[in-house]
Amino acid sequence: MSILDPNRLIMTGENPFIRLAQSDGGPNTTDASFWRVITCPGGPGHVLYVKSELTDNAWRIYSDNIAMARWLQETVQGMLNAELADTSIPVIDAEFSKAGDPRYFWTERLVSHDDAIDLTWYNCGDPLLIHTQPNQTPGRKYGVCTVLIPAHGARLTMNGEEASGQPFPRDREGKPFSTCALAFSESWTE
């Protein structure tokens, strides 16, 4: 039996996310998808797709590589959230940095001309290794192999103002999970 994944590798990197809500099961008040891409057809780089009351409930995209940000919109990110397949949303140039130890907390920071955004995950749980094949789940054209670390605490601040809402616990195939997670060692296939 071969241990080689037969699918074509299209991207590898990280994709931590924050989904906050006012109540368990309620609509997201903040939806943030952060990417640190090591390799993909659009090149390496960082991008944050964020929609929150802090962005007037409109999607904003911050990146240091517009080609990579657009490639993600046309592929994986656009599949994960159809609203982000819209490549007419402007991309704002930003610089990115990180800090922390994912066993305890992790912070991603970006600074653009007008904004400073911090995404922080904390109260981290046990990591899960997830591996799906392309088209294994209806509507999911791409497969993924990723390490997900649930964060039972998370916050997003923009220019010093904290987004409302909180993460909520979830169950993922019998394991404790959350609406917020660090997604490291993430590789997508088709």
Secondary structure, DSSP 8 states (H G I E B T S, - for coil): ---S--S-EEEEEE--EEEEESSTTS-EEEEEEEEEEEE-TT-SEEEEEEEEGGGTTS-EEEES-HHHHHHHHHTHHHHH-GGGG-TTS-EEEEEEEEEEETTTEEEEEEEESS-EEEEEEEEE---EEEEE-TTSSTT--SEEEEEEEEEEEEEEEETTEE-S-B--EEEETTEEEESSEEEEEEEEE-
